[in-house]
Amino acid sequence: MPKMKTKRAAAKRFKTTGTGKLMKMKAYKSHILNKKTTKRKRNLRKAVEVDPTNAKMMKRMLPYSK
């Protein structure tokens, strides 16, 4: 059977933790930052776990992640 291909767009956006959970960076941090508060921008820096409703599909896109 041939190797499965990883979806490169997903590979750039999601990282797998040691326990197999998917992590992603939050959105809305790229531009128009003047009107956003410092607290809001600071919270957007943190990575968060992918919602379980989407995690199954994301793992299918990343066949070689843990």
PDB file of N, H, CA, C and O in Angstrom:
ATOM      1  N   MET A   1       0.836  -1.189   0.000  1.00  0.00           N
ATOM      2  CA  MET A   1       0.000   0.000   0.000  1.00  0.00           C
ATOM      3  C   MET A   1       0.883   1.256   0.000  1.00  0.00           C
ATOM      4  O   MET A   1       1.873   1.301   0.731  1.00  0.00           O
ATOM      5  N   PRO A   2       0.552   2.264  -0.794  1.00  0.00           N
ATOM      6  CA  PRO A   2       1.407   3.460  -0.852  1.00  0.00           C
ATOM      7  C   PRO A   2       1.320   4.270   0.439  1.00  0.00           C
ATOM      8  O   PRO A   2       0.393   4.128   1.236  1.00  0.00           O
ATOM      9  N   LYS A   3       2.320   5.118   0.607  1.00  0.00           N
ATOM     10  H   LYS A   3       3.074   5.234  -0.040  1.00  0.00           H
ATOM     11  CA  LYS A   3       2.324   5.997   1.768  1.00  0.00           C
ATOM     12  C   LYS A   3       1.152   6.965   1.685  1.00  0.00           C
ATOM     13  O   LYS A   3       0.729   7.349   0.594  1.00  0.00           O
ATOM     14  N   MET A   4       0.631   7.356   2.839  1.00  0.00           N
ATOM     15  H   MET A   4       0.975   7.044   3.725  1.00  0.00           H
ATOM     16  CA  MET A   4      -0.437   8.356   2.864  1.00  0.00           C
ATOM     17  C   MET A   4       0.207   9.741   2.893  1.00  0.00           C
ATOM     18  O   MET A   4       1.245   9.939   3.523  1.00  0.00           O
ATOM     19  N   LYS A   5      -0.412  10.683   2.215  1.00  0.00           N
ATOM     20  H   LYS A   5      -1.256  10.522   1.703  1.00  0.00           H
ATOM     21  CA  LYS A   5       0.132  12.037   2.186  1.00  0.00           C
ATOM     22  C   LYS A   5      -0.459  12.873   3.306  1.00  0.00           C
ATOM     23  O   LYS A   5      -1.651  12.805   3.606  1.00  0.00           O
ATOM     24  N   THR A   6       0.418  13.668   3.918  1.00  0.00           N
ATOM     25  H   THR A   6       1.386  13.723   3.675  1.00  0.00           H
ATOM     26  CA  THR A   6      -0.012  14.632   4.926  1.00  0.00           C
ATOM     27  C   THR A   6      -0.509  15.872   4.211  1.00  0.00           C
ATOM     28  O   THR A   6       0.109  16.332   3.250  1.00  0.00           O
ATOM     29  N   LYS A   7      -1.632  16.420   4.681  1.00  0.00           N
ATOM     30  H   LYS A   7      -2.133  16.047   5.462  1.00  0.00           H
ATOM     31  CA  LYS A   7      -2.111  17.707   4.154  1.00  0.00           C
ATOM     32  C   LYS A   7      -1.196  18.787   4.710  1.00  0.00           C
ATOM     33  O   LYS A   7      -1.189  19.050   5.912  1.00  0.00           O
ATOM     34  N   ARG A   8      -0.427  19.408   3.826  1.00  0.00           N
ATOM     35  H   ARG A   8      -0.433  19.194   2.849  1.00  0.00           H
ATOM     36  CA  ARG A   8       0.592  20.353   4.271  1.00  0.00           C
ATOM     37  C   ARG A   8       0.001  21.577   4.963  1.00  0.00           C
ATOM     38  O   ARG A   8       0.614  22.119   5.882  1.00  0.00           O
ATOM     39  N   ALA A   9      -1.169  22.016   4.539  1.00  0.00           N
ATOM     40  H   ALA A   9      -1.667  21.575   3.791  1.00  0.00           H
ATOM     41  CA  ALA A   9      -1.809  23.165   5.185  1.00  0.00           C
ATOM     42  C   ALA A   9      -2.105  22.852   6.646  1.00  0.00           C
ATOM     43  O   ALA A   9      -1.924  23.706   7.514  1.00  0.00           O
ATOM     44  N   ALA A  10      -2.558  21.637   6.917  1.00  0.00           N
ATOM     45  H   ALA A  10      -2.705  20.944   6.212  1.00  0.00           H
ATOM     46  CA  ALA A  10      -2.850  21.237   8.302  1.00  0.00           C
ATOM     47  C   ALA A  10      -1.560  21.079   9.098  1.00  0.00           C
ATOM     48  O   ALA A  10      -1.514  21.425  10.278  1.00  0.00           O
ATOM     49  N   ALA A  11      -0.521  20.564   8.467  1.00  0.00           N
ATOM     50  H   ALA A  11      -0.558  20.283   7.508  1.00  0.00           H
ATOM     51  CA  ALA A  11       0.751  20.351   9.161  1.00  0.00           C
ATOM     52  C   ALA A  11       1.352  21.674   9.629  1.00  0.00           C
ATOM     53  O   ALA A  11       2.012  21.723  10.667  1.00  0.00           O
ATOM     54  N   LYS A  12       1.127  22.746   8.870  1.00  0.00           N
ATOM     55  H   LYS A  12       0.590  22.706   8.027  1.00  0.00           H
ATOM     56  CA  LYS A  12       1.652  24.054   9.252  1.00  0.00           C
ATOM     57  C   LYS A  12       0.843  24.687  10.377  1.00  0.00           C
ATOM     58  O   LYS A  12       1.359  25.532  11.109  1.00  0.00           O
ATOM     59  N   ARG A  13      -0.402  24.293  10.522  1.00  0.00           N
ATOM     60  H   ARG A  13      -0.821  23.607   9.928  1.00  0.00           H
ATOM     61  CA  ARG A  13      -1.290  24.949  11.483  1.00  0.00           C
ATOM     62  C   ARG A  13      -1.451  24.198  12.795  1.00  0.00           C
ATOM     63  O   ARG A  13      -1.789  24.810  13.808  1.00  0.00           O
ATOM     64  N   PHE A  14      -1.219  22.886  12.807  1.00  0.00           N
ATOM     65  H   PHE A  14      -0.945  22.389  11.984  1.00  0.00           H
ATOM     66  CA  PHE A  14      -1.482  22.084  13.996  1.00  0.00           C
ATOM     67  C   PHE A  14      -0.235  21.327  14.418  1.00  0.00           C
ATOM     68  O   PHE A  14       0.509  20.819  13.579  1.00  0.00           O
ATOM     69  N   LYS A  15      -0.012  21.254  15.735  1.00  0.00           N
ATOM     70  H   LYS A  15      -0.617  21.667  16.416  1.00  0.00           H
ATOM     71  CA  LYS A  15       1.085  20.477  16.300  1.00  0.00           C
ATOM     72  C   LYS A  15       0.490  19.447  17.246  1.00  0.00           C
ATOM     73  O   LYS A  15      -0.531  19.694  17.888  1.00  0.00           O
ATOM     74  N   THR A  16       1.130  18.300  17.325  1.00  0.00           N
ATOM     75  H   THR A  16       1.959  18.099  16.804  1.00  0.00           H
ATOM     76  CA  THR A  16       0.650  17.237  18.189  1.00  0.00           C
ATOM     77  C   THR A  16       1.431  17.235  19.496  1.00  0.00           C
ATOM     78  O   THR A  16       2.655  17.370  19.490  1.00  0.00           O
ATOM     79  N   THR A  17       0.734  17.082  20.614  1.00  0.00           N
ATOM     80  H   THR A  17      -0.260  16.972  20.619  1.00  0.00           H
ATOM     81  CA  THR A  17       1.401  16.999  21.913  1.00  0.00           C
ATOM     82  C   THR A  17       1.894  15.575  22.129  1.00  0.00           C
ATOM     83  O   THR A  17       1.623  14.686  21.321  1.00  0.00           O
ATOM     84  N   GLY A  18       2.605  15.368  23.203  1.00  0.00           N
ATOM     85  H   GLY A  18       2.825  16.090  23.859  1.00  0.00           H
ATOM     86  CA  GLY A  18       3.113  14.040  23.521  1.00  0.00           C
ATOM     87  C   GLY A  18       2.006  13.037  23.778  1.00  0.00           C
ATOM     88  O   GLY A  18       2.182  11.841  23.549  1.00  0.00           O
ATOM     89  N   THR A  19       0.862  13.519  24.252  1.00  0.00           N
ATOM     90  H   THR A  19       0.718  14.491  24.438  1.00  0.00           H
ATOM     91  CA  THR A  19      -0.253  12.618  24.546  1.00  0.00           C
ATOM     92  C   THR A  19      -1.178  12.441  23.353  1.00  0.00           C
ATOM     93  O   THR A  19      -2.167  11.713  23.444  1.00  0.00           O
ATOM     94  N   GLY A  20      -0.872  13.103  22.220  1.00  0.00           N
ATOM     95  H   GLY A  20      -0.069  13.694  22.146  1.00  0.00           H
ATOM     96  CA  GLY A  20      -1.660  12.920  21.009  1.00  0.00           C
ATOM     97  C   GLY A  20      -2.738  13.962  20.777  1.00  0.00           C
ATOM     98  O   GLY A  20      -3.514  13.840  19.829  1.00  0.00           O
ATOM     99  N   LYS A  21      -2.807  14.988  21.623  1.00  0.00           N
ATOM    100  H   LYS A  21      -2.177  15.088  22.393  1.00  0.00           H
ATOM    101  CA  LYS A  21      -3.786  16.041  21.404  1.00  0.00           C
ATOM    102  C   LYS A  21      -3.258  17.022  20.370  1.00  0.00           C
ATOM    103  O   LYS A  21      -2.047  17.197  20.233  1.00  0.00           O
ATOM    104  N   LEU A  22      -4.164  17.659  19.646  1.00  0.00           N
ATOM    105  H   LEU A  22      -5.147  17.517  19.758  1.00  0.00           H
ATOM    106  CA  LEU A  22      -3.771  18.648  18.644  1.00  0.00           C
ATOM    107  C   LEU A  22      -3.859  20.044  19.228  1.00  0.00           C
ATOM    108  O   LEU A  22      -4.833  20.386  19.899  1.00  0.00           O
ATOM    109  N   MET A  23      -2.833  20.853  18.970  1.00  0.00           N
ATOM    110  H   MET A  23      -2.042  20.575  18.425  1.00  0.00           H
ATOM    111  CA  MET A  23      -2.802  22.231  19.438  1.00  0.00           C
ATOM    112  C   MET A  23      -2.789  23.165  18.239  1.00  0.00           C
ATOM    113  O   MET A  23      -2.225  22.841  17.193  1.00  0.00           O
ATOM    114  N   LYS A  24      -3.417  24.335  18.397  1.00  0.00           N
ATOM    115  H   LYS A  24      -3.875  24.598  19.246  1.00  0.00           H
ATOM    116  CA  LYS A  24      -3.421  25.336  17.340  1.00  0.00           C
ATOM    117  C   LYS A  24      -3.241  26.707  17.959  1.00  0.00           C
ATOM    118  O   LYS A  24      -3.510  26.902  19.144  1.00  0.00           O
ATOM    119  N   MET A  25      -2.790  27.648  17.163  1.00  0.00           N
ATOM    120  H   MET A  25      -2.572  27.490  16.200  1.00  0.00           H
ATOM    121  CA  MET A  25      -2.692  29.027  17.622  1.00  0.00           C
ATOM    122  C   MET A  25      -4.032  29.710  17.384  1.00  0.00           C
ATOM    123  O   MET A  25      -4.781  29.334  16.482  1.00  0.00           O
ATOM    124  N   LYS A  26      -4.326  30.713  18.200  1.00  0.00           N
ATOM    125  H   LYS A  26      -3.718  31.019  18.933  1.00  0.00           H
ATOM    126  CA  LYS A  26      -5.586  31.442  18.076  1.00  0.00           C
ATOM    127  C   LYS A  26      -5.539  32.387  16.884  1.00  0.00           C
ATOM    128  O   LYS A  26      -4.464  32.787  16.437  1.00  0.00           O
ATOM    129  N   ALA A  27      -6.701  32.735  16.381  1.00  0.00           N
ATOM    130  H   ALA A  27      -7.575  32.410  16.744  1.00  0.00           H
ATOM    131  CA  ALA A  27      -6.827  33.637  15.240  1.00  0.00           C
ATOM    132  C   ALA A  27      -6.906  35.093  15.712  1.00  0.00           C
ATOM    133  O   ALA A  27      -6.892  35.364  16.913  1.00  0.00           O
ATOM    134  N   TYR A  28      -6.988  36.021  14.763  1.00  0.00           N
ATOM    135  H   TYR A  28      -7.000  35.801  13.788  1.00  0.00           H
ATOM    136  CA  TYR A  28      -7.188  37.460  15.005  1.00  0.00           C
ATOM    137  C   TYR A  28      -5.980  38.138  15.631  1.00  0.00           C
ATOM    138  O   TYR A  28      -6.144  39.066  16.423  1.00  0.00           O
ATOM    139  N   LYS A  29      -4.772  37.700  15.298  1.00  0.00           N
ATOM    140  H   LYS A  29      -4.639  36.946  14.654  1.00  0.00           H
ATOM    141  CA  LYS A  29      -3.570  38.298  15.872  1.00  0.00           C
ATOM    142  C   LYS A  29      -2.644  38.835  14.784  1.00  0.00           C
ATOM    143  O   LYS A  29      -1.486  39.139  15.072  1.00  0.00           O
ATOM    144  N   SER A  30      -3.120  38.964  13.534  1.00  0.00           N
ATOM    145  H   SER A  30      -4.060  38.718  13.300  1.00  0.00           H
ATOM    146  CA  SER A  30      -2.201  39.315  12.457  1.00  0.00           C
ATOM    147  C   SER A  30      -2.219  40.800  12.081  1.00  0.00           C
ATOM    148  O   SER A  30      -1.174  41.347  11.728  1.00  0.00           O
ATOM    149  N   HIS A  31      -3.358  41.453  12.147  1.00  0.00           N
ATOM    150  H   HIS A  31      -4.206  41.008  12.434  1.00  0.00           H
ATOM    151  CA  HIS A  31      -3.401  42.873  11.789  1.00  0.00           C
ATOM    152  C   HIS A  31      -4.577  43.548  12.486  1.00  0.00           C
ATOM    153  O   HIS A  31      -5.375  42.894  13.157  1.00  0.00           O
ATOM    154  N   ILE A  32      -4.672  44.861  12.319  1.00  0.00           N
ATOM    155  H   ILE A  32      -4.023  45.392  11.773  1.00  0.00           H
ATOM    156  CA  ILE A  32      -5.648  45.710  13.025  1.00  0.00           C
ATOM    157  C   ILE A  32      -5.519  45.479  14.538  1.00  0.00           C
ATOM    158  O   ILE A  32      -6.481  45.115  15.215  1.00  0.00           O
ATOM    159  N   LEU A  33      -4.307  45.702  15.040  1.00  0.00           N
ATOM    160  H   LEU A  33      -3.526  45.998  14.490  1.00  0.00           H
ATOM    161  CA  LEU A  33      -4.038  45.427  16.448  1.00  0.00           C
ATOM    162  C   LEU A  33      -4.216  46.658  17.332  1.00  0.00           C
ATOM    163  O   LEU A  33      -4.198  46.537  18.557  1.00  0.00           O
ATOM    164  N   ASN A  34      -4.389  47.856  16.730  1.00  0.00           N
ATOM    165  H   ASN A  34      -4.403  47.954  15.735  1.00  0.00           H
ATOM    166  CA  ASN A  34      -4.512  49.082  17.531  1.00  0.00           C
ATOM    167  C   ASN A  34      -5.735  49.058  18.426  1.00  0.00           C
ATOM    168  O   ASN A  34      -5.661  49.454  19.589  1.00  0.00           O
ATOM    169  N   LYS A  35      -6.859  48.597  17.899  1.00  0.00           N
ATOM    170  H   LYS A  35      -6.920  48.275  16.954  1.00  0.00           H
ATOM    171  CA  LYS A  35      -8.101  48.654  18.679  1.00  0.00           C
ATOM    172  C   LYS A  35      -8.225  47.510  19.674  1.00  0.00           C
ATOM    173  O   LYS A  35      -9.119  47.528  20.520  1.00  0.00           O
ATOM    174  N   LYS A  36      -7.361  46.531  19.592  1.00  0.00           N
ATOM    175  H   LYS A  36      -6.635  46.516  18.905  1.00  0.00           H
ATOM    176  CA  LYS A  36      -7.420  45.401  20.521  1.00  0.00           C
ATOM    177  C   LYS A  36      -6.615  45.743  21.772  1.00  0.00           C
ATOM    178  O   LYS A  36      -5.539  46.337  21.695  1.00  0.00           O
ATOM    179  N   THR A  37      -7.156  45.356  22.919  1.00  0.00           N
ATOM    180  H   THR A  37      -8.029  44.873  22.982  1.00  0.00           H
ATOM    181  CA  THR A  37      -6.479  45.673  24.173  1.00  0.00           C
ATOM    182  C   THR A  37      -5.239  44.804  24.333  1.00  0.00           C
ATOM    183  O   THR A  37      -5.109  43.754  23.702  1.00  0.00           O
ATOM    184  N   THR A  38      -4.337  45.260  25.186  1.00  0.00           N
ATOM    185  H   THR A  38      -4.443  46.112  25.698  1.00  0.00           H
ATOM    186  CA  THR A  38      -3.106  44.514  25.450  1.00  0.00           C
ATOM    187  C   THR A  38      -3.429  43.141  26.027  1.00  0.00           C
ATOM    188  O   THR A  38      -2.795  42.144  25.683  1.00  0.00           O
ATOM    189  N   LYS A  39      -4.425  43.107  26.909  1.00  0.00           N
ATOM    190  H   LYS A  39      -4.939  43.918  27.189  1.00  0.00           H
ATOM    191  CA  LYS A  39      -4.822  41.834  27.526  1.00  0.00           C
ATOM    192  C   LYS A  39      -5.322  40.859  26.473  1.00  0.00           C
ATOM    193  O   LYS A  39      -4.989  39.675  26.501  1.00  0.00           O
ATOM    194  N   ARG A  40      -6.130  41.369  25.540  1.00  0.00           N
ATOM    195  H   ARG A  40      -6.402  42.332  25.518  1.00  0.00           H
ATOM    196  CA  ARG A  40      -6.679  40.515  24.486  1.00  0.00           C
ATOM    197  C   ARG A  40      -5.567  39.973  23.593  1.00  0.00           C
ATOM    198  O   ARG A  40      -5.568  38.791  23.248  1.00  0.00           O
ATOM    199  N   LYS A  41      -4.623  40.827  23.219  1.00  0.00           N
ATOM    200  H   LYS A  41      -4.622  41.787  23.499  1.00  0.00           H
ATOM    201  CA  LYS A  41      -3.514  40.405  22.367  1.00  0.00           C
ATOM    202  C   LYS A  41      -2.624  39.392  23.086  1.00  0.00           C
ATOM    203  O   LYS A  41      -2.115  38.455  22.471  1.00  0.00           O
ATOM    204  N   ARG A  42      -2.444  39.586  24.384  1.00  0.00           N
ATOM    205  H   ARG A  42      -2.857  40.347  24.884  1.00  0.00           H
ATOM    206  CA  ARG A  42      -1.632  38.659  25.171  1.00  0.00           C
ATOM    207  C   ARG A  42      -2.284  37.277  25.220  1.00  0.00           C
ATOM    208  O   ARG A  42      -1.595  36.261  25.132  1.00  0.00           O
ATOM    209  N   ASN A  43      -3.613  37.237  25.360  1.00  0.00           N
ATOM    210  H   ASN A  43      -4.173  38.063  25.432  1.00  0.00           H
ATOM    211  CA  ASN A  43      -4.320  35.959  25.389  1.00  0.00           C
ATOM    212  C   ASN A  43      -4.312  35.274  24.034  1.00  0.00           C
ATOM    213  O   ASN A  43      -4.399  34.048  23.964  1.00  0.00           O
ATOM    214  N   LEU A  44      -4.207  36.042  22.955  1.00  0.00           N
ATOM    215  H   LEU A  44      -4.136  37.038  23.012  1.00  0.00           H
ATOM    216  CA  LEU A  44      -4.170  35.449  21.612  1.00  0.00           C
ATOM    217  C   LEU A  44      -2.838  34.772  21.318  1.00  0.00           C
ATOM    218  O   LEU A  44      -2.735  34.013  20.354  1.00  0.00           O
ATOM    219  N   ARG A  45      -1.815  35.033  22.132  1.00  0.00           N
ATOM    220  H   ARG A  45      -1.899  35.649  22.915  1.00  0.00           H
ATOM    221  CA  ARG A  45      -0.509  34.408  21.921  1.00  0.00           C
ATOM    222  C   ARG A  45      -0.512  32.922  22.259  1.00  0.00           C
ATOM    223  O   ARG A  45       0.267  32.151  21.699  1.00  0.00           O
ATOM    224  N   LYS A  46      -1.375  32.531  23.160  1.00  0.00           N
ATOM    225  H   LYS A  46      -2.008  33.157  23.614  1.00  0.00           H
ATOM    226  CA  LYS A  46      -1.337  31.170  23.689  1.00  0.00           C
ATOM    227  C   LYS A  46      -1.913  30.161  22.710  1.00  0.00           C
ATOM    228  O   LYS A  46      -2.876  30.448  21.999  1.00  0.00           O
ATOM    229  N   ALA A  47      -1.321  28.996  22.681  1.00  0.00           N
ATOM    230  H   ALA A  47      -0.539  28.763  23.259  1.00  0.00           H
ATOM    231  CA  ALA A  47      -1.872  27.896  21.878  1.00  0.00           C
ATOM    232  C   ALA A  47      -3.008  27.239  22.656  1.00  0.00           C
ATOM    233  O   ALA A  47      -2.987  27.193  23.886  1.00  0.00           O
ATOM    234  N   VAL A  48      -3.986  26.737  21.933  1.00  0.00           N
ATOM    235  H   VAL A  48      -4.003  26.775  20.934  1.00  0.00           H
ATOM    236  CA  VAL A  48      -5.119  26.062  22.573  1.00  0.00           C
ATOM    237  C   VAL A  48      -5.328  24.706  21.919  1.00  0.00           C
ATOM    238  O   VAL A  48      -4.889  24.462  20.795  1.00  0.00           O
ATOM    239  N   GLU A  49      -6.002  23.840  22.641  1.00  0.00           N
ATOM    240  H   GLU A  49      -6.358  24.038  23.555  1.00  0.00           H
ATOM    241  CA  GLU A  49      -6.300  22.511  22.115  1.00  0.00           C
ATOM    242  C   GLU A  49      -7.427  22.606  21.089  1.00  0.00           C
ATOM    243  O   GLU A  49      -8.370  23.377  21.264  1.00  0.00           O
ATOM    244  N   VAL A  50      -7.323  21.823  20.026  1.00  0.00           N
ATOM    245  H   VAL A  50      -6.557  21.197  19.884  1.00  0.00           H
ATOM    246  CA  VAL A  50      -8.362  21.793  19.001  1.00  0.00           C
ATOM    247  C   VAL A  50      -9.624  21.184  19.603  1.00  0.00           C
ATOM    248  O   VAL A  50      -9.553  20.218  20.364  1.00  0.00           O
ATOM    249  N   ASP A  51     -10.773  21.751  19.260  1.00  0.00           N
ATOM    250  H   ASP A  51     -10.830  22.535  18.642  1.00  0.00           H
ATOM    251  CA  ASP A  51     -12.045  21.264  19.779  1.00  0.00           C
ATOM    252  C   ASP A  51     -12.252  19.808  19.370  1.00  0.00           C
ATOM    253  O   ASP A  51     -11.934  19.439  18.239  1.00  0.00           O
ATOM    254  N   PRO A  52     -12.775  18.980  20.262  1.00  0.00           N
ATOM    255  CA  PRO A  52     -12.947  17.548  19.943  1.00  0.00           C
ATOM    256  C   PRO A  52     -13.819  17.290  18.717  1.00  0.00           C
ATOM    257  O   PRO A  52     -13.661  16.269  18.049  1.00  0.00           O
ATOM    258  N   THR A  53     -14.742  18.214  18.415  1.00  0.00           N
ATOM    259  H   THR A  53     -14.871  19.044  18.958  1.00  0.00           H
ATOM    260  CA  THR A  53     -15.595  18.018  17.247  1.00  0.00           C
ATOM    261  C   THR A  53     -14.805  18.097  15.950  1.00  0.00           C
ATOM    262  O   THR A  53     -15.194  17.497  14.948  1.00  0.00           O
ATOM    263  N   ASN A  54     -13.697  18.836  15.961  1.00  0.00           N
ATOM    264  H   ASN A  54     -13.381  19.324  16.775  1.00  0.00           H
ATOM    265  CA  ASN A  54     -12.863  18.975  14.766  1.00  0.00           C
ATOM    266  C   ASN A  54     -11.633  18.087  14.804  1.00  0.00           C
ATOM    267  O   ASN A  54     -11.013  17.852  13.767  1.00  0.00           O
ATOM    268  N   ALA A  55     -11.271  17.593  15.965  1.00  0.00           N
ATOM    269  H   ALA A  55     -11.774  17.783  16.808  1.00  0.00           H
ATOM    270  CA  ALA A  55     -10.005  16.879  16.122  1.00  0.00           C
ATOM    271  C   ALA A  55      -9.938  15.622  15.266  1.00  0.00           C
ATOM    272  O   ALA A  55      -8.879  15.299  14.729  1.00  0.00           O
ATOM    273  N   LYS A  56     -11.049  14.909  15.131  1.00  0.00           N
ATOM    274  H   LYS A  56     -11.910  15.171  15.568  1.00  0.00           H
ATOM    275  CA  LYS A  56     -11.039  13.666  14.360  1.00  0.00           C
ATOM    276  C   LYS A  56     -10.677  13.927  12.905  1.00  0.00           C
ATOM    277  O   LYS A  56      -9.882  13.191  12.321  1.00  0.00           O
ATOM    278  N   MET A  57     -11.253  14.965  12.320  1.00  0.00           N
ATOM    279  H   MET A  57     -11.899  15.563  12.794  1.00  0.00           H
ATOM    280  CA  MET A  57     -10.952  15.303  10.930  1.00  0.00           C
ATOM    281  C   MET A  57      -9.513  15.781  10.779  1.00  0.00           C
ATOM    282  O   MET A  57      -8.854  15.453   9.793  1.00  0.00           O
ATOM    283  N   MET A  58      -9.016  16.558  11.751  1.00  0.00           N
ATOM    284  H   MET A  58      -9.552  16.825  12.552  1.00  0.00           H
ATOM    285  CA  MET A  58      -7.648  17.056  11.687  1.00  0.00           C
ATOM    286  C   MET A  58      -6.650  15.908  11.776  1.00  0.00           C
ATOM    287  O   MET A  58      -5.624  15.920  11.095  1.00  0.00           O
ATOM    288  N   LYS A  59      -6.944  14.918  12.612  1.00  0.00           N
ATOM    289  H   LYS A  59      -7.777  14.908  13.165  1.00  0.00           H
ATOM    290  CA  LYS A  59      -6.039  13.764  12.725  1.00  0.00           C
ATOM    291  C   LYS A  59      -6.005  12.958  11.428  1.00  0.00           C
ATOM    292  O   LYS A  59      -4.983  12.358  11.093  1.00  0.00           O
ATOM    293  N   ARG A  60      -7.112  12.945  10.707  1.00  0.00           N
ATOM    294  H   ARG A  60      -7.942  13.433  10.979  1.00  0.00           H
ATOM    295  CA  ARG A  60      -7.139  12.261   9.417  1.00  0.00           C
ATOM    296  C   ARG A  60      -6.262  12.998   8.402  1.00  0.00           C
ATOM    297  O   ARG A  60      -5.687  12.374   7.509  1.00  0.00           O
ATOM    298  N   MET A  61      -6.160  14.303   8.535  1.00  0.00           N
ATOM    299  H   MET A  61      -6.627  14.810   9.260  1.00  0.00           H
ATOM    300  CA  MET A  61      -5.311  15.094   7.643  1.00  0.00           C
ATOM    301  C   MET A  61      -3.837  14.925   7.967  1.00  0.00           C
ATOM    302  O   MET A  61      -2.975  15.157   7.119  1.00  0.00           O
ATOM    303  N   LEU A  62      -3.549  14.515   9.211  1.00  0.00           N
ATOM    304  H   LEU A  62      -4.249  14.327   9.899  1.00  0.00           H
ATOM    305  CA  LEU A  62      -2.172  14.345   9.678  1.00  0.00           C
ATOM    306  C   LEU A  62      -1.941  12.881  10.051  1.00  0.00           C
ATOM    307  O   LEU A  62      -1.880  12.549  11.235  1.00  0.00           O
ATOM    308  N   PRO A  63      -1.811  12.002   9.052  1.00  0.00           N
ATOM    309  CA  PRO A  63      -1.770  10.569   9.339  1.00  0.00           C
ATOM    310  C   PRO A  63      -0.554  10.125  10.153  1.00  0.00           C
ATOM    311  O   PRO A  63      -0.606   9.086  10.811  1.00  0.00           O
ATOM    312  N   TYR A  64       0.523  10.881  10.121  1.00  0.00           N
ATOM    313  H   TYR A  64       0.565  11.725   9.586  1.00  0.00           H
ATOM    314  CA  TYR A  64       1.729  10.441  10.831  1.00  0.00           C
ATOM    315  C   TYR A  64       1.952  11.162  12.133  1.00  0.00           C
ATOM    316  O   TYR A  64       3.012  11.014  12.741  1.00  0.00           O
ATOM    317  N   SER A  65       0.977  11.947  12.586  1.00  0.00           N
ATOM    318  H   SER A  65       0.116  12.067  12.092  1.00  0.00           H
ATOM    319  CA  SER A  65       1.088  12.535  13.919  1.00  0.00           C
ATOM    320  C   SER A  65       0.727  11.453  14.932  1.00  0.00           C
ATOM    321  O   SER A  65       0.116  10.444  14.581  1.00  0.00           O
ATOM    322  N   LYS A  66       1.103  11.666  16.167  1.00  0.00           N
ATOM    323  H   LYS A  66       1.599  12.486  16.452  1.00  0.00           H
ATOM    324  CA  LYS A  66       0.906  10.618  17.182  1.00  0.00           C
ATOM    325  C   LYS A  66      -0.549  10.312  17.418  1.00  0.00           C
ATOM    326  O   LYS A  66      -0.874   9.456  18.241  1.00  0.00           O
TER     327      LYS A  66
END
